[in-house]
Amino acid sequence: MIRSSLSSRRFSRPPRLPQARRPSARAVGVIAVLVLIGIAALIGSDYPRERAPAISAPPSPAEFGFQRFSSAGLSLYAPLNWHLTPAAPPEVETMTAGPGIVAIWRYPRTQPLPRSAAALDLARNALSHAVVQRDPTVRISRDDITRINHRHAIMLLAREGIAGQVRDVRSAHIFAEHSEYVIDMISPPASFPRLDRTLFLPLLRTVRFFTSQ
């Protein structure tokens, strides 16, 4: 099981860290990435669809605490009023509050990670195609190439059915430390704008990567 270290440092909001930004396009050779992402990880990791959603709306974060997952090479600030559950690989942790879910996964890769504009575009298209192929009811509203903590990433925004309920999803696929990290952030549509503003995007800005131990 991946161990987490939750420190005593608490904050009413995560520290202000650099915003995610788009990379500049560079003319570099295309990397074959269709096998990189792995179809099992393409949809953002099979978050638990069998969990029956709670009726109450997920709360906004009250405090954030620092977490370090040494064996996953990942640290972040997590909402302390959500239920935090460490998990066995490839899953790192699940955060839940009512029908709100944040699921974190790490998929080690032996192939080169996508770095060029062409390779990232190919990875984005493969990811979006696999999502819709797996579930034709999914509606992808955005699929952006971006950076998270200076690491190349693909960000999806989508609406889909989970456990018979409509859910909005922000799914970040981050390429770092010879791995693909997937962070799925899920909420009912009515709560998504609030949670996206107060939890999902702030949490992504705190994510840091390092060599796993």
Residue pairs with C-beta under 8 A, 6 or more apart in sequence:
1 86
1 87
1 88
2 69
2 71
2 72
2 86
2 87
2 88
2 89
2 91
2 92
2 93
3 69
3 70
3 71
3 86
4 67
4 68
4 69
4 84
4 86
4 93
5 67
5 68
5 69
5 70
6 65
6 66
6 67
6 78
6 84
7 65
7 66
7 67
7 68
8 65
9 65
9 66
10 63
10 64
10 65
10 80
11 63
11 64
11 65
11 77
12 62
12 63
12 64
13 61
13 64
13 202
14 64
14 77
14 202
14 203
14 205
14 206
15 77
15 206
16 205
17 149
17 205
17 206
18 149
18 150
18 205
19 205
20 146
20 147
20 148
20 153
20 155
20 204
20 205
21 146
21 147
22 144
22 145
22 146
22 147
23 117
23 120
23 145
23 146
23 147
23 152
25 117
26 116
26 117
27 116
27 117
28 115
28 116
28 117
28 118
28 119
29 116
29 118
30 116
30 118
30 119
30 122
31 112
31 113
31 114
31 115
31 116
31 119
31 122
32 111
33 111
33 114
33 119
33 122
33 123
33 126
34 122
34 126
35 111
36 109
36 111
36 112
36 113
36 114
36 123
36 180
37 123
37 126
37 127
37 130
37 173
37 180
38 107
38 180
39 130
40 46
40 107
41 90
41 105
41 107
41 173
41 180
41 182
42 126
42 127
42 130
42 131
42 134
43 130
43 131
43 134
43 135
43 171
44 103
44 105
44 131
44 156
44 169
44 171
44 173
44 182
44 184
45 90
45 91
45 103
45 105
45 182
45 184
47 101
47 103
47 162
47 184
47 186
48 94
48 101
48 103
49 162
49 163
50 163
51 101
51 163
52 163
53 98
53 99
53 162
53 163
53 165
53 188
54 98
54 99
55 98
56 98
56 99
57 98
57 99
57 188
57 190
57 191
58 82
58 97
58 98
58 99
58 100
58 187
58 188
58 191
58 195
59 81
59 82
59 97
59 98
59 100
60 194
60 195
60 198
60 199
61 79
61 80
61 81
61 82
61 198
61 199
61 202
62 79
62 80
62 81
63 79
63 80
63 81
64 77
64 78
64 79
64 80
64 202
64 206
65 77
65 78
65 80
66 75
66 76
66 77
67 75
67 76
67 77
67 78
67 84
67 93
68 74
68 75
69 75
69 86
69 92
69 93
70 212
70 213
71 89
71 212
71 213
72 89
72 92
72 106
72 212
73 106
73 176
73 177
73 179
73 209
73 210
73 211
73 212
73 213
74 92
74 104
74 106
74 181
74 207
74 208
74 209
74 210
75 206
75 207
75 208
75 210
76 203
76 206
76 207
76 208
77 202
77 203
77 206
78 84
78 93
78 95
78 203
79 95
79 97
79 199
79 203
81 97
82 95
82 96
82 97
82 100
82 102
83 95
83 96
83 97
84 93
84 94
84 95
85 93
85 94
85 95
85 96
86 92
86 93
87 93
87 94
89 106
90 105
90 106
90 107
91 103
91 104
91 105
92 104
92 105
92 106
93 103
93 104
94 101
94 102
94 103
94 104
95 101
95 102
95 103
96 102
99 165
99 167
99 186
99 187
99 188
99 191
100 186
100 187
100 191
100 195
101 184
101 185
101 186
101 187
102 183
102 184
102 185
102 186
102 199
102 200
102 203
103 182
103 183
103 184
103 186
104 181
104 182
104 183
104 184
105 181
105 182
105 183
105 184
106 179
106 180
106 181
106 182
107 179
107 180
107 181
107 182
108 178
108 179
109 178
109 179
109 180
110 178
113 152
113 175
113 176
113 178
113 180
114 120
114 122
114 123
114 152
114 175
115 152
117 145
120 145
120 152
120 154
121 145
123 154
123 173
124 143
124 144
124 145
124 154
127 143
127 154
127 156
127 173
128 140
128 143
128 156
131 138
131 140
131 156
131 158
132 138
132 140
135 160
135 161
137 160
137 161
138 158
138 159
138 160
139 158
139 159
139 160
140 156
140 157
140 158
141 157
141 158
141 159
142 155
142 156
142 157
143 154
143 155
143 156
143 157
144 154
144 155
145 152
145 153
145 154
146 153
146 154
146 155
147 153
148 172
148 174
148 204
148 205
148 207
149 174
149 176
149 207
149 208
149 209
151 174
151 175
151 176
151 209
152 174
152 175
153 172
153 173
153 174
153 175
154 172
154 173
155 170
155 171
155 172
155 173
156 169
156 170
156 171
156 172
156 173
157 168
157 169
157 170
157 171
158 168
158 169
158 171
159 166
159 167
159 168
159 169
159 189
160 166
160 167
160 169
161 167
162 186
165 188
166 188
166 189
167 186
167 187
167 188
167 189
168 186
168 187
168 188
168 189
168 192
169 184
169 185
169 186
170 184
170 185
170 196
170 200
171 182
171 183
171 184
171 185
172 181
172 182
172 183
172 184
172 185
172 204
173 180
173 181
173 182
174 180
174 181
174 182
174 183
174 207
174 209
175 181
176 209
177 209
177 210
177 211
177 212
181 207
181 209
183 203
183 204
183 207
185 195
185 196
185 199
185 200
185 203
187 195
187 196
